[in-house]
Amino acid sequence: MLNLEPGLAAARGEIEAAIARVISSGVFVAGPDVCAFEQEMARYLGVSHCVGVNSGTDALVIALRALGIGAGDEVIVPAFTFVASAEAVCVAGATPVFADIEPDTYTLDAQGLDALLTGRTRAVLAVHLFGQGAALEPLVAWAARRSVLVLEDVAQALGASYQGRKLGSFGAAAALSFFPSKNLGAFGDAGMLATNDDDVAEVARRLRQHGGRDKYSGELIGYNSRLDSIQAAVLRAKLPRLDNALAERRAAARRYDALLAGAPELRLPTPRAGGEHTYHQYTLALPPGQRESVARALEREGIQSMIYYPAPLYRLPAYRAFGNGEALPNAEASARSVLSIPIWPEISGADQELVASAVKRALARRR
């Protein structure tokens, strides 16, 4: 699904020098590389503050806490996303309320939010899925009219933009993930909170280090969630290459588009008008009942594929209590049909031809 080796090989010298710098400094938690990376990422996103933490999930939890969201509050969450989106809401003490998605982009459907609004609704979580943004224009407008906060989950879409602005700069706060497979990946877990709000940034900085401005002040009940210096140094070394890597991902997606054009009943990724897709995943929608057979056919030819995600969140055991008993049709249909195929910046055209041919042969056999 993903080959990290070519990208790491290209940046190996810069990465090794960055790690050696941290080792020589003896500063392995916080320190100058963390501060520098926070500033560099804030400039990249066009926001006032970035706060390094130890994972994208922690970035969501801390963002919710820093926004004052907790027990008794509700947060609208798309039902079709990774479990961490709802998990963070629960860990913060709030209640997730599941919303349906747009069928073509797999992101939150802003048109149905009024039906989910209650007196306890504090925020809506815009998950930018598979590499592109949610419908931010209607979503931000709706939230402003309803006095609801917008929180962005940019874990899969770092570097994407909407109407000329980077994702992560629209909401009251945003969560970034630097898990190794992400668009910008660390050598382990790492994450970041982004915001334009000085107060949110200050509270987040306290929450990440046991709730205090210093080691022993204990002003808030916080977490041990600091970004390690070596991870920050690795990410700093890789950041200048990010936009080129994303351009290569888009070129690879265009090749798939051309290779798979005309395949019967196969829906290809749909970029949003006014938005920029990073193709963190290249996700197909297959006809009903054909996904498993296509995945097995690819596996027989030595080609990996992945299902992101096999069930809406309200069908998972830990989150059934938060469903309202009604199935969300687009989330259900997507969970039954999606299949992601291999993509990474340096994937060769020959490899893509092999993958596309295998997909088309599998579909032809099913017919």
RARA-V267040 format. One record per residue. N is the residue number from 1. PHI is phi in degrees with one decimal (none if undefined). Layout:
N PHI
N PHI
//
This chain:
1 none
2 -151.5
3 -116.1
4 -80.1
5 -58.8
6 -61.9
7 -66.2
8 -68.4
9 -63.9
10 -65.4
11 -103.7
12 -57.8
13 -61.2
14 -65.4
15 -67.2
16 -63.6
17 -65.1
18 -65.2
19 -64.8
20 -61.6
21 -61.9
22 -67.4
23 -59.1
24 -65.7
25 -73.2
26 74.2
27 -103.6
28 -105.0
29 -126.8
30 59.5
31 90.1
32 -66.3
33 -68.4
34 -65.1
35 -60.0
36 -65.6
37 -66.0
38 -58.4
39 -67.7
40 -66.7
41 -70.3
42 -61.9
43 -64.5
44 -61.7
45 -80.3
46 78.7
47 -121.1
48 -79.8
49 -140.6
50 -128.6
51 -124.9
52 -74.1
53 -134.9
54 -94.1
55 -167.8
56 -66.6
57 -63.8
58 -62.0
59 -60.6
60 -66.2
61 -59.6
62 -67.7
63 -61.3
64 -61.1
65 -61.7
66 -66.4
67 -85.2
68 80.6
69 -98.0
70 -165.3
71 -56.3
72 89.3
73 -97.0
74 -117.0
75 -128.1
76 -77.7
77 -131.2
78 -63.0
79 -77.2
80 -110.1
81 -168.5
82 -69.1
83 -59.5
84 -59.7
85 -62.0
86 -81.3
87 -56.3
88 -61.9
89 -61.3
90 -67.1
91 -62.7
92 -73.2
93 98.3
94 -93.1
95 -115.3
96 -77.3
97 -118.2
98 -85.6
99 -118.1
100 -79.5
101 -118.2
102 -72.6
103 -69.2
104 -91.9
105 -102.4
106 67.7
107 -107.0
108 -51.0
109 -86.5
110 -72.0
111 -75.7
112 -104.2
113 -75.9
114 -59.1
115 -67.7
116 -98.7
117 -73.5
118 -133.7
119 -67.9
120 -102.0
121 -69.9
122 -107.6
123 -153.9
124 -126.6
125 -100.5
126 -89.7
127 -91.6
128 -89.2
129 -95.6
130 63.1
131 118.7
132 -135.3
133 -81.8
134 -69.7
135 -76.2
136 -68.9
137 -59.9
138 -67.1
139 -67.9
140 -64.8
141 -64.8
142 -61.7
143 -62.7
144 -64.1
145 -66.5
146 -100.9
147 55.8
148 -114.7
149 -79.9
150 -106.4
151 -117.2
152 -105.6
153 -107.3
154 -105.1
155 -55.3
156 -100.7
157 -134.9
158 -57.4
159 97.6
160 -76.4
161 -134.8
162 -141.1
163 50.7
164 83.3
165 -115.4
166 -67.6
167 -59.4
168 102.6
169 -109.2
170 -96.5
171 -91.7
172 -66.0
173 -161.7
174 -140.6
175 -114.4
176 -116.1
177 -120.7
178 -117.8
179 -50.5
180 -52.7
181 -85.6
182 -74.8
183 -55.0
184 -121.3
185 -110.0
186 -86.9
187 -100.6
188 164.4
189 -77.6
190 -167.1
191 -155.1
192 -159.3
193 -105.4
194 -119.3
195 -162.6
196 -100.4
197 -97.3
198 -59.7
199 -67.3
200 -61.4
201 -62.7
202 -66.5
203 -65.2
204 -61.5
205 -63.6
206 -73.4
207 -62.0
208 -71.4
209 -125.9
210 62.1
211 79.6
212 -132.0
213 -70.7
214 -135.0
215 -62.1
216 -119.9
217 -76.1
218 53.5
219 -75.8
220 -130.6
221 -81.1
222 -117.2
223 -139.0
224 -100.2
225 -140.9
226 -98.0
227 -79.9
228 -68.5
229 -63.9
230 -65.5
231 -63.3
232 -61.8
233 -65.2
234 -61.0
235 -66.0
236 -61.8
237 -66.4
238 -88.9
239 -55.8
240 -61.3
241 -93.8
242 -61.6
243 -63.3
244 -65.0
245 -63.5
246 -68.5
247 -62.8
248 -67.8
249 -61.1
250 -65.3
251 -63.8
252 -63.3
253 -64.1
254 -63.6
255 -64.2
256 -59.8
257 -54.1
258 -70.4
259 -68.3
260 -100.5
261 -58.5
262 86.3
263 -64.4
264 -63.8
265 60.2
266 -105.7
267 -99.9
268 -90.8
269 -55.2
270 -114.5
271 -65.3
272 -78.1
273 -60.2
274 83.0
275 -115.4
276 -125.9
277 -94.5
278 -105.0
279 52.1
280 -56.6
281 -127.1
282 -105.9
283 -111.0
284 -95.2
285 -112.4
286 -98.7
287 -61.2
288 -53.5
289 80.5
290 -107.5
291 -61.3
292 -63.6
293 -69.1
294 -66.2
295 -60.9
296 -66.4
297 -63.9
298 -63.5
299 -60.8
300 -62.5
301 -95.7
302 77.2
303 -112.5
304 -78.5
305 -146.3
306 -141.5
307 -103.9
308 -117.3
309 -137.4
310 -78.6
311 -154.6
312 -60.9
313 -59.2
314 -70.4
315 -95.8
316 -80.4
317 -52.9
318 -72.3
319 -120.2
320 -61.2
321 -64.9
322 -93.2
323 -76.9
324 -101.0
325 87.8
326 -106.9
327 -76.5
328 -94.7
329 -62.5
330 -72.4
331 -64.0
332 -64.4
333 -64.5
334 -66.0
335 -61.6
336 -86.7
337 -117.7
338 -76.2
339 -150.1
340 -97.3
341 -114.3
342 -59.2
343 -155.8
344 -159.1
345 -55.5
346 -98.4
347 -56.9
348 -82.7
349 -60.2
350 -64.7
351 -63.2
352 -65.2
353 -62.7
354 -61.3
355 -63.7
356 -62.0
357 -63.9
358 -64.9
359 -61.3
360 -66.6
361 -64.6
362 -63.3
363 -65.6
364 -65.3
365 -64.0
366 -64.6
367 -66.3
//
